[in-house]
Amino acid sequence: MFTKLQGASRRHLRARNGTAEAGFTLIELLVVIVILGVLSAIVVFSVRGINDKGQGAACKTDKATIQTAEEAYFASGHSAYATMAELVSGGFLSTASVWYDAAPTGDTYAITPTTPPAGGQPNPCS
């Protein structure tokens, strides 16, 4: 609790220095804007790296799925490995991969990145 003298003293100080409670100065606002800009730039650059890592993980998973389907196709009694179309038609893959192509090469198979159509998106797994 303030005494009457303390309250009067505070009112007197406020009256003498009216700009003390008038609001923010232009410099203070500019400093806050600069700080927010720096923080937003940090967030933008860190999110970009997360997206790239996610794309790389999706490529690895897609390739591993095709490898597993090839091995399952061969283990089910076929004498050779399959093409991508045979894997899909045989039920070993639900859909054909848009990033990779599978083809038999002699007594083994090869999984190669697909080439994008003219004017299409580049293959992220290349």
The 8 nearest C-alpha neighbors of each residue, nearest first, counted from 0:
[[1, 2, 5, 3, 6, 4, 9, 7],
 [2, 0, 5, 6, 3, 4, 7, 9],
 [1, 3, 5, 4, 6, 0, 7, 8],
 [2, 4, 6, 5, 7, 1, 8, 0],
 [3, 5, 7, 2, 6, 8, 1, 9],
 [6, 4, 8, 2, 7, 3, 1, 9],
 [7, 5, 9, 3, 8, 4, 1, 10],
 [6, 8, 10, 4, 9, 5, 11, 3],
 [7, 9, 5, 11, 6, 10, 4, 12],
 [10, 8, 12, 6, 11, 7, 13, 5],
 [11, 9, 7, 13, 12, 8, 14, 6],
 [10, 12, 8, 14, 9, 13, 7, 15],
 [13, 11, 9, 15, 14, 10, 16, 8],
 [14, 12, 10, 16, 11, 15, 17, 9],
 [13, 15, 11, 17, 12, 16, 10, 9],
 [16, 14, 12, 13, 17, 11, 10, 18],
 [15, 17, 13, 18, 14, 19, 12, 20],
 [18, 16, 14, 19, 13, 15, 20, 21],
 [17, 19, 21, 20, 16, 22, 13, 15],
 [20, 18, 17, 16, 21, 13, 22, 23],
 [21, 19, 18, 22, 17, 13, 16, 23],
 [20, 22, 18, 19, 17, 23, 24, 16],
 [23, 21, 20, 24, 19, 18, 25, 27],
 [24, 22, 27, 25, 28, 21, 26, 20],
 [23, 25, 27, 26, 28, 22, 21, 29],
 [24, 26, 28, 27, 29, 23, 30, 22],
 [27, 25, 29, 24, 28, 30, 23, 31],
 [28, 26, 30, 24, 29, 25, 23, 31],
 [27, 29, 31, 25, 30, 26, 32, 24],
 [30, 28, 32, 26, 31, 27, 33, 25],
 [29, 31, 33, 27, 28, 32, 26, 34],
 [30, 32, 34, 28, 29, 33, 35, 27],
 [33, 31, 29, 35, 30, 34, 36, 28],
 [34, 32, 36, 30, 35, 31, 29, 37],
 [33, 35, 31, 37, 36, 32, 30, 38],
 [36, 34, 38, 32, 33, 37, 39, 31],
 [37, 35, 33, 39, 34, 38, 32, 40],
 [36, 38, 40, 34, 35, 39, 33, 41],
 [39, 37, 35, 41, 40, 36, 34, 42],
 [38, 40, 42, 36, 41, 37, 35, 43],
 [41, 39, 43, 37, 42, 38, 36, 44],
 [40, 42, 38, 39, 44, 43, 45, 37],
 [41, 43, 39, 45, 40, 44, 46, 38],
 [44, 42, 40, 46, 41, 45, 39, 47],
 [45, 43, 47, 41, 46, 42, 40, 48],
 [44, 46, 42, 47, 48, 43, 41, 49],
 [47, 45, 49, 43, 48, 44, 42, 50],
 [46, 48, 44, 50, 45, 49, 43, 51],
 [49, 47, 51, 46, 50, 45, 52, 44],
 [48, 50, 46, 52, 47, 51, 53, 45],
 [49, 51, 53, 47, 48, 52, 54, 46],
 [52, 50, 54, 48, 53, 49, 55, 47],
 [53, 51, 55, 49, 54, 50, 56, 48],
 [54, 52, 56, 50, 51, 55, 57, 49],
 [53, 55, 57, 51, 56, 52, 50, 58],
 [56, 54, 52, 58, 57, 53, 51, 59],
 [55, 57, 53, 59, 58, 54, 60, 52],
 [58, 56, 54, 60, 55, 59, 61, 53],
 [59, 57, 55, 61, 56, 60, 124, 62],
 [58, 60, 56, 62, 61, 57, 63, 55],
 [59, 61, 63, 57, 58, 62, 64, 56],
 [62, 60, 64, 58, 63, 59, 57, 65],
 [61, 63, 65, 59, 64, 60, 58, 66],
 [64, 62, 66, 60, 65, 61, 59, 67],
 [63, 65, 61, 67, 62, 66, 60, 68],
 [64, 66, 68, 62, 67, 63, 69, 61],
 [67, 65, 63, 69, 64, 68, 62, 70],
 [66, 68, 64, 70, 65, 69, 71, 63],
 [67, 69, 65, 71, 91, 66, 70, 72],
 [70, 68, 72, 66, 67, 71, 65, 73],
 [69, 71, 73, 67, 72, 68, 74, 66],
 [70, 72, 74, 68, 73, 69, 75, 67],
 [73, 71, 69, 75, 70, 74, 68, 77],
 [72, 74, 77, 70, 71, 75, 80, 76],
 [75, 73, 71, 76, 72, 70, 77, 69],
 [76, 74, 72, 73, 77, 71, 70, 78],
 [77, 75, 74, 73, 78, 72, 79, 71],
 [78, 76, 73, 79, 75, 72, 74, 80],
 [77, 79, 76, 73, 80, 74, 106, 75],
 [80, 78, 77, 73, 81, 106, 103, 107],
 [79, 81, 103, 73, 108, 69, 107, 72],
 [82, 80, 85, 103, 86, 102, 83, 69],
 [81, 83, 102, 85, 101, 84, 86, 103],
 [82, 84, 101, 86, 85, 100, 95, 87],
 [85, 83, 87, 82, 86, 88, 95, 81],
 [86, 84, 88, 82, 87, 83, 81, 89],
 [85, 87, 91, 83, 89, 84, 88, 92],
 [86, 88, 92, 84, 90, 85, 89, 91],
 [87, 89, 85, 90, 86, 84, 91, 92],
 [90, 88, 86, 87, 91, 85, 92, 72],
 [89, 91, 87, 88, 92, 86, 93, 85],
 [90, 92, 86, 68, 89, 87, 93, 72],
 [93, 91, 87, 90, 94, 86, 68, 95],
 [92, 94, 87, 90, 91, 95, 86, 88],
 [95, 93, 92, 87, 96, 86, 97, 84],
 [94, 96, 87, 83, 97, 92, 84, 93],
 [95, 97, 98, 99, 94, 100, 61, 83],
 [96, 98, 99, 95, 113, 100, 122, 112],
 [99, 97, 113, 96, 112, 122, 124, 100],
 [100, 98, 112, 113, 111, 96, 97, 110],
 [99, 101, 111, 110, 113, 112, 83, 102],
 [102, 100, 110, 83, 82, 109, 111, 99],
 [101, 103, 82, 109, 108, 81, 104, 100],
 [104, 102, 108, 80, 81, 107, 109, 105],
 [105, 103, 108, 107, 106, 109, 102, 80],
 [104, 106, 107, 103, 108, 79, 80, 102],
 [105, 107, 104, 79, 108, 103, 80, 78],
 [108, 106, 104, 105, 103, 80, 109, 79],
 [109, 107, 103, 104, 102, 80, 110, 101],
 [110, 108, 102, 101, 103, 111, 104, 107],
 [109, 111, 101, 100, 99, 102, 108, 112],
 [110, 112, 100, 99, 109, 113, 101, 102],
 [113, 111, 99, 98, 125, 100, 124, 114],
 [112, 114, 99, 98, 100, 111, 115, 122],
 [113, 115, 116, 112, 122, 121, 98, 125],
 [114, 116, 119, 121, 122, 113, 120, 117],
 [117, 115, 119, 118, 114, 120, 121, 113],
 [116, 118, 119, 115, 120, 114, 121, 122],
 [117, 119, 116, 120, 115, 121, 114, 122],
 [120, 118, 116, 117, 115, 121, 122, 114],
 [119, 121, 115, 122, 118, 116, 123, 117],
 [122, 120, 115, 123, 119, 114, 125, 116],
 [121, 123, 124, 125, 115, 98, 120, 114],
 [122, 124, 125, 121, 54, 98, 58, 55],
 [125, 123, 122, 58, 112, 98, 55, 99],
 [124, 122, 123, 112, 113, 121, 98, 114]]
